[in-house]
Amino acid sequence: MKLYALSGDPAKPCYVVSFKDLLIMLDCGLSVNSVLNFLPLPLVQSARFHSLPNWNCRDPDIQLDDGEIKECCGCAFINSAPEFVPPLDKIINFSEIDVILISNYTNMMALPFITEGTGFSGTVYATEPTLQIGRFFLEELVEYIEASPKENTARMWKDIQHLLPQPLNDVFKPKNWRHLFSLDAVNKSLARVQMTGYDQKLDIFGALQVTPVSSGFCLGSSNWIIVSGQEKISYISGSSTLTTHPRPINQAALKYSDVIIMAGLTQAPHVNPDGMLGELCMNVVMTLRNGGSVLIPCYPSGVVYDLFECLSSSLDNQGFSQIPMFFISPVADSSLAYSNILAEWLSTSKQNKVYIPDEPFPHANLVKNAKLKHFKHIYSEGFSTEFRQPCVVFCGHPSLRFGDAVHFVELWGSNPQHTIIFTEPDFPYLQALAPYQPLAIKTVYCPIETSLNFQQANKLIKELKPGVLVIPENYTQPPPIAPHKLDLVIDQLPDKMIIKFKRGEVIKLPLKRKRSRIYLDPQMARSLVPHEIQPGVTISTLTGVLHVKDNIHDLHPLEPTPEELAEEQQKLSKKPHLQ
């Protein structure tokens, strides 16, 4: 058994496991941090970005295209359509992938890169919410990029990367970056996905059985169990033991695995999500009290549902119930509507509301009471009429490189009365703000991350008792944001083997096939003559032909020889005939 590490970001995993002559891809996360190296894409041309000084190379023999690299406050940015970091395609041929298992909608953003134009002909499995909400994420991302097209594509900078200023001279292999796929590629890719439910056993070519079980992280999120005869492999990615809106994690199903592959731990291990939620509400109230407005860059689903619920309650308690909240996204309508028809994927408390009857999420009532107003874009019909300040605006993209958030940062950035609150840990907030500097707007970092922290992960590992634990190398050393916190790692277990890996590596896993199931022909079973060799133990010899098809082993009797057929015929002819 081998594991191919196609991703270097444990929060956006993409791995391939080879086992029983099959190639199984575990997630296809897309690393988006590369977009921070590009200038933002405003909805209309920005005089400020356009007037930024060009960076010029000191080497007179090197001539970049005019305006290819811009400078802002000592940092260099690429003036081109943003590019993304897809999973590695050099160590595995995507056309040979048999199955892709998706654990949650945040880990399927690279799916079109893998399935379209690569010769891929396998099957993709995901739960219904993972497919539908993943569609929202992908459609939103594509629309953001296509809404602000760039005339020119910057290419020359990649050939002189070593001469470029910070941070461009440090980026990793930019020639592997790619422009985003089209909406057509998204639709074709998602058409390949087969929906599955929790605890549903799926047969993979007769060789393996895979089962998704609830991971507790987000709507429809799954951990995957791969079973082959006597072997059990569990893939744990994006899991949570906290009590929020999704179905709780199913720990029992993961116990006693021969191998556990773990990824998707928290990106903010140094903070508590409940504390961050309280700090967010406090900063919103303080800003509104001073007459300012609040911008919260967000994704179109997930934690934003909890923010609606918590913040609306806080505003009511503080006497700000008249303050409007705006949710702006190309998929805002679909996201809000879809979240309220997913009863079977919700926690028990949320499910019970469906049968009262009541809406499982309070944002349905907030919309009815006009406290939460949702629009596709800031230029959508009715927005300019409804928009008033002070207010709270939820919109994308959290990177601040595209989407309506770009407009609001430019609109409010020079006013210290306003506040921008970062809740998504995917992007370092100072880097996100870098091309807008200097800014006067108040900045607050409140990362709300519900996936397992290291303490919870270590506790879970001890309870699950795996034979072998396989983790990214990043999890064996403290994170860069807290290098002195030696407890922010996966503990070494004296009685367990821990195997670590990093991007681009192919590692052998110590899982050898011990046994395989064989189906015995009924005729052979009837002819067995067991012999007792000791009390309670009997044996019998077998002679037959082993047929193997679709990884199913059948043992059939030997075909009789001509002599045996003649002898059998002779015996039958000697039997007396009944009159």
N, C-alpha and C positions, 0 to 999 in steps of 0.2 A: 504494500500500500504506500502511495506517495502523495504528498501535498505540494501543490504549485501555488506560490504566493504571488498573485498578480497585482496586489494593491499594497501601497506602503502606508496607508492611513487606516488604522484599526477601526476608526469610526465609520469608514466607508469601505467595508471589506469586499474582497473578491478573491476567492480561492477555488482551486480545482483539486478534487480528490480522485485518484485513479485506484479503482478497486474492482476485482472480479471482471477485468477487461472492459470496464465502463469508466467514462470520464464524467464526473458529477461536479458541476459548478455550484459553489455555495455563495450566493449573493453576487450582485454586480454593481457595487457602489461607485459613484463618480466623484472624484476629487475636484472640488470647485475652488479651492484656495488660489489656484493660478489666476483667477479673474482679478484678484487684488492688485496684480501688476499692470492692469489696464486702466485707462481713464474711464470715468463713468459715461454711460450713454444717456444723455438727457433726451426728453421727448421732443424738444425743439432745440435748435443749436444754441449752445451756451457761449455767450461772449467771454465769460470768465475762463472756461476751459480752452477756448480757441486762442485767447491771448497769452496763455502760459508760454514761457520761453522754450524754444527748441533746445535739445541737448545736441551739442556738436562734438564729434570725436577729435581728440588732439592730433591724431595721426592724419596728415593731409591726404594720404593715399586712400583713405576710407571715406566714402561719401554715402550717407544714409539718405533715404527719401525725405523730402522736406516735411518736417513735423512728425516724423515717425516716432521719435522719442521726445516727450515733454518733461519739463522739470517743475516741481512744486515743493517749496520749502525744503530743499535738499534731497528730495526723493525723485527718482525717475519713473515715468509711466509710459506704457506703450499706447500710442494713439491709433487704435485699431479695434476691430470687433474682438471681443474676448474669446479666449481659447481655454479648453478644459483638458484635464489629465485622465484619459480613459485607462482601463485596466491593461496591463502589459499583454501584447499579442505576439511577442517574440519567442516565448518559451512553451507556448501551447497553440495548437491550430484550432480556432473556434469552430471550424467545420466538423471537427471530431467530437465536440461536446455532445453527450447523449441527453443529459438532463440539467436544467438549471432550477435550483431551489431558492426562492426568494423569502427572506425572513420578515421584512417589513418594507413599507413604501419608501423609506429614505434610502434603502439599499438596492433600488432597482433603476436608478437614474442613468446608468450606463447601458441599460439593456439594448437600446437601438444600436449602439456601437458594436455590440457583440452579435446580434442576430441578423442585422441587415448588411448586405454586401459582403458577407464573409463566407457564405456557403453553409451557414448553420441550418441544420434540419432536425434538431432535437426538440424536446418538449420543455416548456417552462411551467412550473407549478407555483401558485400563490393563492392566498385566501382572497375572498371577494373584496373586502375592504382594502387589502394591499393593492389589488389591481385597480380599483376605482379611484382611490385616493392617490395612488402612484400616477394615474392618468392626469389628475388635477395638477400635480407637481410638474410633470413633464410638459403639459400643455402651457402652463403658466410660464415656465422657463423659456420655451420656444417663442411664445408671443412677446415676452420682454425683449429678447434679442432681435426679433424681426421687426419690432415696432420702431427701433432706432438704428437702421442700417448705416454702416460706415462705407464711405466711397472707396477708400483705399484699404488694402491689406498689408500690414507691416510684416516683412519677412527678413529683411537684411540684418536686423539686430541679432538674430539667432546665430549668425556667422561670426559675430564679433563680441559675443557675450562676455568674454574675459576682459574686455576693455570698458564695459559699461559700468556706470555707478550703481550704488546700492538702490534698491535691493535686487536689481535685475542680474547682477553678476553672480548672485548666489542661487538662482532658481535651478531646479534639477531637471536636466535633459529637456529643454523647451522644444526641441525638434520632435519630441513625441506628443506634444500638445496638438489638439485638434479643435477645429471650429464645431459648433453645435450642429446636431442633426436637424432635419426638417420635421414638420408636423406629419408629413406623409410617412416618414420613417418611424415616427412614434406610433402611428396607427397600425402600421404593418407589424411592428414589433409586439405591440400589446395584443394583436389578434392571435398570436401564438400561445398566449397564456391560458392554461387550463386552471379553472378555479377549483379549490379544494376546501374542505372544512376541517376544523380541529378534530384530531384523533382519527381521521380518515386514513386507512392503510392503502397505499398506492404501490402497485406492483411495477417494478422496473425490469422489463425484459426477463422476468422469471428469476433473476439473479439476486435482486435486492427488494426490500420493502421499505418505503420511506413514509414517515408519518409526521405531520405538523402538530405541535402542541402549543398551547398558549404561552407567550413569554411575558405578558403583563406590561409591555412597554408602550404600545399604542394600539389603535383599533386594528384588529386583524393580525397583529404581529405574532410571529411563530418562532419557536425553536424546532429544529428538525432532528428526527431520530432515524438513523439508517441501520437496518437490521439485515443480516445475512446469515441464515442458519444459526450458528453459535456465536457470531460476533455482533456487537452493538456499538455504533458510533453515534455520538450526539454532537450537534452543532448548535452552540449557544451564542446568539448575537442579538444585541439590542433587547435586553431583558430588564425587568424591574420588579422589585418586591414591595414597592410603595402602593398605597391604595389610592388610585386615581380613577379615571373613567373606563379604562379597558378591562377586559376579563383578567382575573389574577393569573399569575404564573403557575404552571403545572410542573412542580418540582419532582413529584413522585415518578413521572414517566422518564426522567433523566437519570435516575439512580443506577449505579453499578454498571456504567458504560465501560467498555474496554478502552475506548478513546473518547475524550471530550476536546473539541476544538472550540476555543472561546475567543470572541471578539466583541466589539461594540460596547465596551465599558464607557463610563462617563467621561466626557471631555472637560468637565469642571469638577475634578475630585476634591478641590479645596473648599468648596462651598456647599451649603445645604439648600436644596430647592425650596423648602418651606420658608427659610429665612430670606431667600432672594425674592420670593413672592411678596412677603411682607414689606421688604425694602422697596420693591417696585410700586406697590400701592401707596406707600408713604411719599415717595418722590412725585408720583402723579398728583396726589392731593396738594402737596406743597407748591407745585408748579401752577396748578389751577388757582390756588389761593392767591398767588401773586399775579394772576391775570395772564399767565402764559399757556401755551398749548404743548401737547406731548406727542412725539412721534415714536412708535414702537415698530421697527422693521421686523417682519415675521414671514413665516411660510403660510400657505393657505389652509393648513390643517395641523392637528396635533396639539401642542402646548397652547396654541392660541385659543382653543376652546376653553381651557382652564383659566386663561387670562380674562376672557369675557366674563366668566362666572365670578371670579374672585374680585375683579376690578369693579364690576357693576355693583356688587354688594358693598364694597368699600366706599364707593362714591355716594351711595344712598345713605350710609351711616354717617358720612361727613357732611351731609347737606348739599351734595353736588349732583343730585339726581337729574337736574335739568341739563347737565353737561352732555352733549352728544358724543357718541363714539362712532367712528367711521371705519369700516372694513373695506379696503379697496384691493381688488384682485380680479384678473380676467376670469377666474373660476370661483369668485366669492359666492355667487348664487348657488352653484352646484354643490360646493363644499358645505354650506350651511344646511341646505336641504337634505343632502345625503347623510349627514351625521345623525339625523334624527330618525332614520329608518334602519338602524343597525343594532336592534335590541339584542340579538343573540351573541353579539361580539362585545357587549358592555359588561361592566361589573354588576353584581346582583342588585345593588341599590339603584343603579341607573335603569336596569331591566324592570324593576318593580314599578317605576314611574310610568312605563309604557302601558301597564295593565290597569292603572288607576281610573281613567287614563290621564296621562300628563306627559309633557315633553321631557325626554331624558336629559336634554341640555337646556339651560335657561336662556341661551341665545335666541331660541324660537320666540319666547315671550318678549325678550328685549327688542326683537325686530317688530313684533306686533305692536308694541307700545312706543315704537319710533325712538327708542333709546340707542339702538344699534342700527345704523343705516349702512347698507352695503351697495357698492357700485363696482362695475368692471374696471373703470378708469377714471381719472380725474376729469377727463373731458366727456364722460358719459352724460346723457341727458338727465337733467335734474340735479346733478352734483353741485353746480355753481349756485343753484337756488337754495339747496339744503345746507350748504357749507356755511358754518359760522364758528367764530372763535370766542372764547377758548374752547378747545375740544381735545379729544384723544383720537389719533389716527393710527390704525393698524394697516400696514401695507408692505409689499415686498420691493426689493429683494434684500435679505439681511446683509448681503455683501456691500450694499450701497453702490453697486456698479451699474445697475439697470433697474427698470421698474419705476413705479410712482414715488418710491422713497427718494430717488435722486431729486425730484422736483421739490419735495418738502425740505430736504437738507439745504437746498439753494434758497428756498423761500424763507426759512426760519433761522438759517445758520448764523446770521449776523446779529441776532437778538438774544441777549442773555436771559430774557424772561422765559424762553422756551426750553424744552428738555428733549433730548433723544435718549431712549432707554434701550439698550441692547440686551435681549433675552436669549438669543440663539448663540450657543458656544462654538458654532462651526467656524467663525471668523474672528481673528484678533481685532477688537474694536478700534484700536488706534490705527491699524493698517487700513481698516475700512474707511476711516475718516481722513486719511492722509492727503488725498488729492483735493479735498475741500478746504484745507488749511490756508490762512488762519480762520478759526471759527470762534464765535462768542457764545454759541448755544451751549447750555449745560449738558454734559455727557455723563451718563450713569451706566455702569456695567452690572447687570443682574442676570447672569447666566442661569437659566432654569433647565436643568438636565435631570430627567427622571430615571435614566438607565443606571445599572448597577455601579456603585462606587467600589473602591478596592476592598474596603472592610466587608461590604455585603458579598462581593465576589468570593473572597477568601472563606467566608462562612458557608456560602453555597457549595463551594468545591469540597469542603470537609464533609458536608452532609451528603453529597452525591457519590463520594467515594469512587472516582474514576480510576481505571488502571493506569492510563497515561493522560497527561494534560498537555495540550498543544496551544501555545499562546504567541502573539506577536512579541518581538524582542522589546518593544516600547514598554510593555507591562512589567519588565524586570528591573526597570530603573525609574526613579522619580521623574515626573513630567517637568518640562522646561519652566513652566509657570511657578513651580514650587520645588526646586532642586534639592532643598534641604529637608524636605518631608520624606523620610525614608520609609514611612508606613504606607505611602501611596504606590505600592507595588504588589504584585502577586507573590504571596509567601512561598518560600521553598519548603516542600514537604519531604521529610526524611524517608518516608515509606512510599513515595510516589515519584514516578519519572516525569519530569517537566521538559518538554522540547520547545525551544523558541525558534522563531523564524523571522526573516525580514523580506522586504520586497525583492522579487526576482529570484528567490531561492527555491530549489526543489529539494524537499527533505523526505527521507524514508521514515515511515512510521512503523513501530514494532508491533504490527498486527499481522499475524500469519494465519492463513486459513487452516483451521484445525480439522473441521469435519464438513461434509456436505450431505444433505438428505438425499436418499435414494428411494424411489418408489418401486416396490416389489410386485411383480406380476402375480395375480391371484392363483394362477395355475402352479407357479413355483411355490407359493406359500403353502398350498395344499400338500405338496410333495415333500415338505420338510420333515425330517425325522430327527428331533432333538435328542441329544445324549447328555445325561447329567454327569458333569465332571467333578462337582462337589455340591454339597447341599445348597439348593437355591440357584445354582448356576448351570445352565444347559447351553450346548453349542450345536451347530449344525453346519455342514459344509454346503457351499452353493457353487454351481457352475452355470453361467448364463452369458448373455450378450448385453453390454451396457450401451444404451441409446442416450445420447445427449442432444437436446434441442431446446433453444431459448433458455439455456442454463437450467433445464429440468432434467434430472437423471432418472431413467427408467431401466430396470433390470428385467430382461425377458429371457424365457427358456431358449436353449440352443435349438436351432432348426435340426430336426432329425436327419440322419444320413440315409442314403438309399437302402443300405442294409437294415437299418432300424425300421424303416418304413415297411420293408418286405417282411420282416419278422413280426411286426405288429399286424400286418394283413393276414399272415399265416395263423396267428393266434385267433383272430376274429373268425376265420373260416372254420376253425376246429370247434367253435362253440356250438352246442346243440341248438337247433331252431325250435321255438315253441310252436305247436300246432294250434 
